[in-house]
Amino acid sequence: MVRIGFVGAGRTGTALAVGLSQKACPVVAVSSRTLSSSQKLARLVSNCQVCYTAQEVADAAELVFITTPDDAITQVCNEVHWHEGQSVVHCSGAHSVDILESAKKLGAVVGSFHPLQTFADVDQAIANLPGSTFALEAEEPLLSMLKELTHLLNGNWVVLKPGDKVLYHAAAVFACNYLVTLVKLALDLWLDFKVSSKEATRALLPLLRGTINNIENIGLPDCLTGPVARGDIGTIERHLSALEIWHPSLLTTYKELGLQTIPIALAKGTVNEQKAEAMRVLLSFQKVRERNA
């Protein structure tokens, strides 16, 4: 097994280092912007040397993961004297391998290895990593090596082509980050009927889990429920009227999400085109009162 090093000891780097070391992969070196971060990662991994520079990591390892913030990846790569036979991999979700061009020019093989997972803190990152899907971008033989590491982490992999990364990452933002935003908006509505965010979270979590369970076990489009899936125009009208009074800033968001949901309802077959058009008209009005005028 190749010797592995990490430049960057944040949530992603720590989760990968711990996960790989638990599968008998030799994680031999780590450096970070702060010495304390490197030391913390090294304490979680057997026989891992704390380094003061990225160059020290590169000198000690055959496969180097750059797990810094995205904006620092190119700078780190440019500062290191790479050599032939070495592999350099970044873990950015949004960037392709082209940001490692300086390493490639020096003879190193470059790749990208992005865990499609949410890492809110180090402990959760370590816990959430197994079973994740990893987006890979590399040429052989590095690609096969990254697939093997994915297998060791009990994960799945998808190979991306140059240019795929931005849409891939945007999809992750919709599925993960904006889900948090939607829950926050729901919690705000519960505050209007005097239920705290803590209580509302406890109430909504089973609904969220049920939704995820339906997506996993029933799949799209059949997992869709709710007023758009039923073509329940009366309920949608009442939602719009209430939001206009209490939370007008959410009207545009509600309408756009509703419009995006109509094709799913059509695909499910629970509404016909006539009902779908009626919902499109309702959700396209600038103001609810204009429709009722």
Buried (B, 14 or more C-beta within 10 A) or exposed (E): BBBBBBBBBBBBBBBBBBBBBBEEBBBBBBBBBEEEBBBBBBEBBEEBBBBEEBBBBBBBBBBBBBBBEBEEBBEBBEEBEBEEEBBBBBBBBBBBBBBBEBBBEBEBBBBBBBBBBBBEEBEBBBEBBBEBBBBBBBEEEBBEBBBEBBEBBEBEBBEBEEEBBEEBBEEBEEEEEEBEEEBEBBBBBBEEEEBEBEEBBEEBEEEBEEBEEBEEEEEEBBBBBEBBBBBBBEEBBEBBBEBBEEBEEBBEBBBEEBBEBBEBBBEBEBBEEEBBEBBEEBBEBEEBEEBEE
